[in-house]
Amino acid sequence: MKRIAIIGGGISGLAAAYELEVKRAAGLPVEYVLYESSSRLGGVMVTDHMDDCLVEAGPDSFLTEKPWASDLCRRVGLGDQLIGSNDPQRKTYILVNGRLIVMPDGLMFMVPTKILPTVLSPLFSVRTKLRMAAEWFHPPHQAQGDETVASMVERHYGSEMVERLADPLLSGVYGGEADQLSVRAVLARFADMEAKHGSLGRAMLASRRKMAKARKGPAPPLFTSLKNGMQQMVDAVVAKLNPACVRTAASVDAVLRENDGWHVVTDAGSQRFDSVIVATPAPSAANLLRGTSNDLAALLRTIHYSSSVTVTLGYDKAVRDSLPPGFGFLIPRSEGKRMLAATFVHNKFPHRAPEDRALIRCFLGGARDEQILDLDENQILQIVRSELRQIIGLSAEPRFARVYKWRAAMAQYSVGHLERLERIERLRQQLPGLAFAGNGFRGIGVPDCVKSGRDAADDQLRALGLLKDEPIPALAPHR
Ligand SMILES: Cc1cc2nc3c(=O)[nH]c(=O)nc-3n(C[C@H](O)[C@H](O)[C@H](O)COP(=O)(O)OP(=O)(O)OC[C@H]3O[C@@H](n4cnc5c(N)ncnc54)[C@H](O)[C@@H]3O)c2cc1C
């Protein structure tokens, strides 16, 4: 019997554990232990229920085009619980000089694909519009090495596009900054498009047409979530695991390589395993491994993380009626606010609030404002309420408010991230039986994290000679 340890019970570690459970149930001679330092599983995926509203503390959904999270949901019996975002109401505003301006139709991430709405939009100056037109004729360009997202976007569309769109979008998704994040790690598709087509606009339009042609039926919703919130996914995965294999409130102090195996050290002592999947944020992984490889630990420490704060406020119908339609707004750095973005949850996922309520979720923190974590909840609430008053004229008393702080939860893939990963991979390969999963490596979104856990489990089974490439039957949907 081979033994595999998984350290970290966020969605990455849970996906790895589920994969091992499936294979164990199918008869593979493997057992696993999942160690989670906190008393609950799921990491940053937490759903609360308040005042008949569903409140997401961490992620609220995931990108539909990345299939791994939906696949996992289906495999654990949640296929009929998957829901899409309310895309007919999808409209996002950008705060410009204190006014909300709607993002023009046809903008894909920050690439314009429809001429008329972009030309008519007050979001961009004439100068930027001229740059957009010229971008259409950009020749193919093979970048030498990595660069920041800001530098690539600026090269194509100018600095206003960075300030008004790229930076706020990346703050919203990564809690990061366009002038720090690696284009190759964060927007690999853009780098490929530039190399092949030159113009991002032409490339995006071509890919959109190709997808529309291949698709039967209407476009799927941009975001997918679960009827009862993201926690539902955590609960369903946990329900499939063998409880005897799951240790909560079990913080791992070290993983040490010894005699062809690994020792996992906790307060309760040390246990031997054949393989270890480290599914914690990279700085924790560095601490765990410092007794095994100082070089590896040092490299892991160079993957930085930013912190986030989410604040959800519930309001009465009068507020709902007064809010603009759409999914919410983004706030560029130049507007001088501490809020980064806000989602009108009642529009994005309507069933998450009764029809006579408004539910607004605000984001703060990120790489630029780690200090927000030092404030107490009341101080954070005051900031949010004051900025909502300035931006959308909202001064009503909320029915409830919840503040969630996530310290060092969002990995920042800075320039050179992929080269860093290659170096980590070379050192990892010198330590047989060690695997990494989690948001520090090849994708920060929930689907990428699920994939990282699943792949780490399969790789370790293969390395142990337990897995050939034939498919393993799924677990019965409802055990
Ligand atoms: C506020 C917020 C909003 C987000 N929104 C979205 C979104 O809408 N869509 C999307 O796709 N993604 C979103 N993300 C990103 C995504 O949710 C995360 O990247 C993903 O959930 C991370 O999962 P993980 O398992 O890798 O890490 P985590 O959830 O951080 O879990 C790691 C676990 O490891 C445990 N651990 C650490 N050290 C040890 C140790 N020594 N011993 C034992 N256990 C340890 C921790 O306690 C933790 O439970 C969001 C993230 C945040 C913070």
PDBQT file of the ligand as one rigid body, heavy atoms in Angstrom, charges set to zero:
ROOT
HETATM    1  C1  LIG A 501     -11.476  37.328  -2.029  1.00  0.00    +0.000 C 
HETATM    2  C2  LIG A 501     -11.171  36.364  -3.147  1.00  0.00    +0.000 A 
HETATM    3  C3  LIG A 501     -12.004  36.311  -4.251  1.00  0.00    +0.000 A 
HETATM    4  C4  LIG A 501     -11.737  35.414  -5.298  1.00  0.00    +0.000 A 
HETATM    5  N1  LIG A 501     -12.602  35.343  -6.347  1.00  0.00    +0.000 NA
HETATM    6  C5  LIG A 501     -12.433  34.382  -7.270  1.00  0.00    +0.000 A 
HETATM    7  C6  LIG A 501     -13.449  34.144  -8.235  1.00  0.00    +0.000 A 
HETATM    8  O1  LIG A 501     -14.497  34.787  -8.226  1.00  0.00    +0.000 OA
HETATM    9  N2  LIG A 501     -13.248  33.158  -9.149  1.00  0.00    +0.000 N 
HETATM   10  C7  LIG A 501     -12.123  32.379  -9.136  1.00  0.00    +0.000 A 
HETATM   11  O2  LIG A 501     -11.986  31.483  -9.987  1.00  0.00    +0.000 OA
HETATM   12  N3  LIG A 501     -11.146  32.557  -8.200  1.00  0.00    +0.000 NA
HETATM   13  C8  LIG A 501     -11.288  33.523  -7.266  1.00  0.00    +0.000 A 
HETATM   14  N4  LIG A 501     -10.357  33.683  -6.293  1.00  0.00    +0.000 N 
HETATM   15  C9  LIG A 501      -9.140  32.842  -6.329  1.00  0.00    +0.000 C 
HETATM   16  C10 LIG A 501      -9.393  31.423  -5.823  1.00  0.00    +0.000 C 
HETATM   17  O3  LIG A 501     -10.501  31.401  -4.963  1.00  0.00    +0.000 OA
HETATM   18  C11 LIG A 501      -8.186  30.886  -5.070  1.00  0.00    +0.000 C 
HETATM   19  O4  LIG A 501      -7.010  31.064  -5.850  1.00  0.00    +0.000 OA
HETATM   20  C12 LIG A 501      -8.328  29.410  -4.740  1.00  0.00    +0.000 C 
HETATM   21  O5  LIG A 501      -9.535  29.140  -4.073  1.00  0.00    +0.000 OA
HETATM   22  C13 LIG A 501      -7.120  28.986  -3.905  1.00  0.00    +0.000 C 
HETATM   23  O6  LIG A 501      -7.275  27.637  -3.509  1.00  0.00    +0.000 OA
HETATM   24  P1  LIG A 501      -6.046  26.877  -2.847  1.00  0.00    +0.000 P 
HETATM   25  O7  LIG A 501      -6.518  25.582  -2.362  1.00  0.00    +0.000 OA
HETATM   26  O8  LIG A 501      -4.897  26.867  -3.799  1.00  0.00    +0.000 OA
HETATM   27  O9  LIG A 501      -5.570  27.826  -1.651  1.00  0.00    +0.000 OA
HETATM   28  P2  LIG A 501      -6.304  28.222  -0.304  1.00  0.00    +0.000 P 
HETATM   29  O10 LIG A 501      -7.756  28.342  -0.471  1.00  0.00    +0.000 OA
HETATM   30  O11 LIG A 501      -5.543  29.401   0.209  1.00  0.00    +0.000 OA
HETATM   31  O12 LIG A 501      -6.050  26.971   0.635  1.00  0.00    +0.000 OA
HETATM   32  C14 LIG A 501      -4.784  26.651   1.154  1.00  0.00    +0.000 C 
HETATM   33  C15 LIG A 501      -5.010  25.899   2.463  1.00  0.00    +0.000 C 
HETATM   34  O13 LIG A 501      -3.752  25.468   2.976  1.00  0.00    +0.000 OA
HETATM   35  C16 LIG A 501      -3.834  25.531   4.389  1.00  0.00    +0.000 C 
HETATM   36  N5  LIG A 501      -2.474  25.539   4.927  1.00  0.00    +0.000 N 
HETATM   37  C17 LIG A 501      -1.529  26.495   4.773  1.00  0.00    +0.000 A 
HETATM   38  N6  LIG A 501      -0.402  26.142   5.426  1.00  0.00    +0.000 NA
HETATM   39  C18 LIG A 501      -0.642  24.934   6.006  1.00  0.00    +0.000 A 
HETATM   40  C19 LIG A 501       0.128  24.056   6.797  1.00  0.00    +0.000 A 
HETATM   41  N7  LIG A 501       1.386  24.346   7.164  1.00  0.00    +0.000 N 
HETATM   42  N8  LIG A 501      -0.440  22.887   7.215  1.00  0.00    +0.000 NA
HETATM   43  C20 LIG A 501      -1.708  22.567   6.862  1.00  0.00    +0.000 A 
HETATM   44  N9  LIG A 501      -2.487  23.378   6.111  1.00  0.00    +0.000 NA
HETATM   45  C21 LIG A 501      -1.960  24.542   5.679  1.00  0.00    +0.000 A 
HETATM   46  C22 LIG A 501      -4.601  26.815   4.640  1.00  0.00    +0.000 C 
HETATM   47  O14 LIG A 501      -5.167  26.835   5.933  1.00  0.00    +0.000 OA
HETATM   48  C23 LIG A 501      -5.646  26.766   3.542  1.00  0.00    +0.000 C 
HETATM   49  O15 LIG A 501      -6.854  26.174   3.961  1.00  0.00    +0.000 OA
HETATM   50  C24 LIG A 501     -10.594  34.563  -5.225  1.00  0.00    +0.000 A 
HETATM   51  C25 LIG A 501      -9.749  34.617  -4.110  1.00  0.00    +0.000 A 
HETATM   52  C26 LIG A 501     -10.034  35.497  -3.073  1.00  0.00    +0.000 A 
HETATM   53  C27 LIG A 501      -9.136  35.514  -1.845  1.00  0.00    +0.000 C 
ENDROOT
TORSDOF 0
